[in-house]
Amino acid sequence: MQTIKLNIDLNVNQLIEAAKQLSPKERLKLNDAIWNEDVFIPVEHQKIVLDRMAKAKSDPERLLNWEEVSKTL
């Protein structure tokens, strides 16, 4: 396994550019490392999502079609 020691300041755009230089296999490893961490989601946010899901189930007609909406952006 390769290791990289960085002692430099990077802004987000520079970090993204560095990640783009990785091989596809290395990018997958990076993605897994980022997203496999336990992410804390506040209870308030969980309630908002569950509420929206319940509203969508009870009234599917209120949902917007992404293809149509994206054209207006």
Backbone as CSV, one residue per row, in Angstrom:
resi,resn,N_x,N_y,N_z,CA_x,CA_y,CA_z,C_x,C_y,C_z
1,MET,0.834,-1.168,0.000,0.000,0.000,0.000,0.887,1.242,0.000
2,GLN,0.559,2.173,-0.865,1.295,3.424,-0.926,0.835,4.353,0.172
3,THR,1.764,5.087,0.725,1.388,6.116,1.681,1.888,7.456,1.177
4,ILE,1.166,8.483,1.530,1.511,9.834,1.113,1.549,10.696,2.360
5,LYS,2.631,11.418,2.540,2.728,12.342,3.659,2.661,13.751,3.107
6,LEU,1.645,14.485,3.535,1.466,15.852,3.073,1.607,16.815,4.245
7,ASN,2.448,17.785,4.093,2.587,18.837,5.088,2.407,20.177,4.402
8,ILE,1.292,20.291,3.674,1.019,21.519,2.933,-0.429,21.927,3.157
9,ASP,-0.675,23.216,3.012,-2.041,23.711,3.103,-2.709,23.554,1.741
10,LEU,-3.909,23.015,1.740,-4.685,22.857,0.517,-6.064,23.462,0.731
11,ASN,-6.567,24.154,-0.293,-7.967,24.539,-0.214,-8.776,23.410,-0.848
12,VAL,-10.065,23.497,-0.768,-10.921,22.410,-1.250,-10.707,22.152,-2.741
13,ASN,-10.598,23.208,-3.531,-10.403,23.022,-4.976,-9.089,22.315,-5.278
14,GLN,-8.055,22.644,-4.532,-6.771,21.972,-4.733,-6.860,20.500,-4.337
15,LEU,-7.589,20.226,-3.267,-7.769,18.848,-2.844,-8.539,18.052,-3.892
16,ILE,-9.555,18.675,-4.475,-10.328,18.018,-5.535,-9.433,17.721,-6.736
17,GLU,-8.615,18.686,-7.112,-7.696,18.478,-8.245,-6.715,17.346,-7.951
18,ALA,-6.253,17.252,-6.714,-5.350,16.160,-6.336,-6.073,14.818,-6.437
19,ALA,-7.321,14.777,-5.983,-8.096,13.536,-6.040,-8.344,13.107,-7.482
20,LYS,-8.504,14.071,-8.390,-8.735,13.753,-9.796,-7.528,13.065,-10.429
21,GLN,-6.349,13.223,-9.818,-5.145,12.611,-10.357,-4.987,11.149,-9.924
22,LEU,-5.862,10.701,-9.033,-5.811,9.319,-8.580,-6.363,8.383,-9.646
23,SER,-5.940,7.149,-9.577,-6.479,6.131,-10.480,-7.918,5.839,-10.056
24,PRO,-8.717,5.247,-10.935,-10.093,4.901,-10.545,-10.144,4.029,-9.282
25,LYS,-9.226,3.089,-9.166,-9.200,2.218,-7.989,-8.894,3.028,-6.723
26,GLU,-7.965,3.966,-6.829,-7.623,4.810,-5.687,-8.776,5.745,-5.328
27,ARG,-9.496,6.229,-6.339,-10.652,7.095,-6.084,-11.733,6.336,-5.319
28,LEU,-11.936,5.071,-5.687,-12.922,4.258,-4.974,-12.517,4.071,-3.513
29,LYS,-11.227,3.841,-3.281,-10.742,3.705,-1.907,-10.971,4.999,-1.127
30,LEU,-10.695,6.121,-1.758,-10.907,7.417,-1.114,-12.384,7.623,-0.804
31,ASN,-13.241,7.312,-1.774,-14.685,7.426,-1.578,-15.143,6.559,-0.412
32,ASP,-14.666,5.329,-0.367,-15.038,4.438,0.733,-14.571,4.991,2.076
33,ALA,-13.362,5.531,2.107,-12.824,6.078,3.355,-13.652,7.258,3.836
34,ILE,-14.111,8.078,2.910,-14.904,9.250,3.278,-16.296,8.849,3.753
35,TRP,-16.970,7.990,2.994,-18.374,7.703,3.269,-18.608,6.560,4.242
36,ASN,-17.571,5.806,4.593,-17.760,4.713,5.546,-17.628,5.169,6.993
37,GLU,-17.358,6.445,7.187,-17.313,6.972,8.545,-18.734,7.105,9.075
38,ASP,-18.844,7.005,10.383,-20.147,7.235,10.994,-20.470,8.718,10.890
39,VAL,-21.569,9.015,10.256,-21.983,10.400,10.076,-23.127,10.682,11.041
40,PHE,-22.980,11.729,11.820,-24.026,12.101,12.756,-25.065,12.943,12.034
41,ILE,-26.308,12.484,12.055,-27.411,13.233,11.461,-28.320,13.658,12.606
42,PRO,-28.442,14.972,12.821,-29.274,15.438,13.932,-30.707,14.912,13.827
43,VAL,-31.303,14.658,14.973,-32.670,14.138,15.036,-33.635,15.055,14.296
44,GLU,-33.410,16.370,14.405,-34.290,17.328,13.726,-34.266,17.103,12.212
45,HIS,-33.094,16.827,11.669,-32.967,16.587,10.228,-33.631,15.270,9.844
46,GLN,-33.465,14.271,10.689,-34.102,12.982,10.421,-35.624,13.137,10.376
47,LYS,-36.156,13.926,11.300,-37.607,14.149,11.343,-38.090,14.860,10.079
48,ILE,-37.312,15.822,9.595,-37.690,16.545,8.370,-37.769,15.576,7.200
49,VAL,-36.774,14.722,7.078,-36.750,13.766,5.960,-37.911,12.781,6.080
50,LEU,-38.136,12.254,7.264,-39.242,11.304,7.447,-40.588,11.959,7.163
51,ASP,-40.745,13.216,7.562,-41.969,13.959,7.282,-42.172,14.123,5.774
52,ARG,-41.116,14.486,5.083,-41.212,14.661,3.625,-41.528,13.347,2.920
53,MET,-40.935,12.260,3.411,-41.220,10.951,2.810,-42.684,10.567,3.027
54,ALA,-43.202,10.839,4.210,-44.602,10.528,4.506,-45.535,11.354,3.627
55,LYS,-45.223,12.634,3.449,-46.039,13.490,2.585,-46.009,13.006,1.139
56,ALA,-44.851,12.575,0.676,-44.729,12.079,-0.696,-45.550,10.811,-0.895
57,LYS,-45.547,9.934,0.108,-46.327,8.698,0.009,-47.820,8.971,0.034
58,SER,-48.224,9.928,0.864,-49.653,10.183,1.008,-50.219,10.987,-0.160
59,ASP,-49.369,11.752,-0.851,-49.834,12.572,-1.968,-48.765,12.634,-3.060
60,PRO,-48.619,11.562,-3.833,-47.571,11.503,-4.861,-47.703,12.592,-5.930
61,GLU,-48.891,13.137,-6.093,-49.109,14.174,-7.107,-48.370,15.468,-6.762
62,ARG,-48.012,15.650,-5.495,-47.329,16.873,-5.092,-45.858,16.868,-5.514
63,LEU,-45.335,15.680,-5.899,-43.933,15.570,-6.299,-43.715,16.168,-7.683
64,LEU,-42.547,16.743,-7.876,-42.191,17.336,-9.161,-41.295,16.390,-9.942
65,ASN,-41.429,16.431,-11.241,-40.606,15.619,-12.114,-39.254,16.316,-12.296
66,TRP,-38.169,15.621,-11.951,-36.843,16.242,-12.021,-36.504,16.694,-13.435
67,GLU,-36.856,15.934,-14.429,-36.548,16.309,-15.816,-37.180,17.663,-16.160
68,GLU,-38.406,17.879,-15.721,-39.080,19.148,-15.990,-38.498,20.279,-15.147
69,VAL,-38.255,20.020,-13.894,-37.729,21.058,-13.014,-36.327,21.493,-13.436
70,SER,-35.498,20.517,-13.808,-34.109,20.846,-14.163,-34.025,21.769,-15.379
71,LYS,-35.031,21.732,-16.218,-35.042,22.625,-17.396,-35.259,24.084,-17.023
72,THR,-35.848,24.309,-15.861,-36.130,25.683,-15.438,-34.980,26.292,-14.643
73,LEU,-33.971,25.495,-14.339,-32.840,26.016,-13.546,-31.843,26.754,-14.409
